[in-house]
């Protein structure tokens, strides 16, 4: 299933992302600043992100 994860930089989003990937979902993370997304490189290869500019 394709999932758009908003708030991926937040407390819940950072804990939800690995669980969604482990379950086999295709995840797109919506973030304002991709540099603030603090995940390791192995997990970073498994999802896409969408930069939101306000």
N, C-alpha and C positions, 0 to 999 in steps of 0.2 A: 504494500500500500504506500502511496506517496503521502508524506506528511510535511506540512509547513510548520516549523517550530519557531514561534515568535518568542522573543525574550531569551534567546539562546545564551546570552551572556550572563543571565541572572542565576540566582541560586537554584531554582527548580529546573530551569532549562539545561544547566550544566550537568545535572544529575539524570535528567530524562534522556538526553541525547545518547549516551552509551547504551541505555536500555532499549531504546527504539532501534538502534543499529543492530544490537544483539538479536533482536526479534526479527530481523530481516527486512525492515522497512526502508524505503528510499526517503531520506530526510533532506529537506532544504531548510537551512537556518536563516532567519531574517534577523539581521544585525545592523546597527547604526555604524559601528566601527569594527571591521574585521580583525584589526590588530588586537582588540580587547578580548577576542575569543580565545580563551586559554585552554586549549586541548592539545594533546600530544599529536605528533605528526602521523602516527598510525591511524588514529581516529579521524584526523583531518582529511585523509585520503578517501574516506568512506562516505562523505556527504558533500553537498554543495551549499554555498551561502549566497544570500541575496542582500546586497548593501542597500540600506534604506537611508536616504538623505532627506533631512528635515530642514 
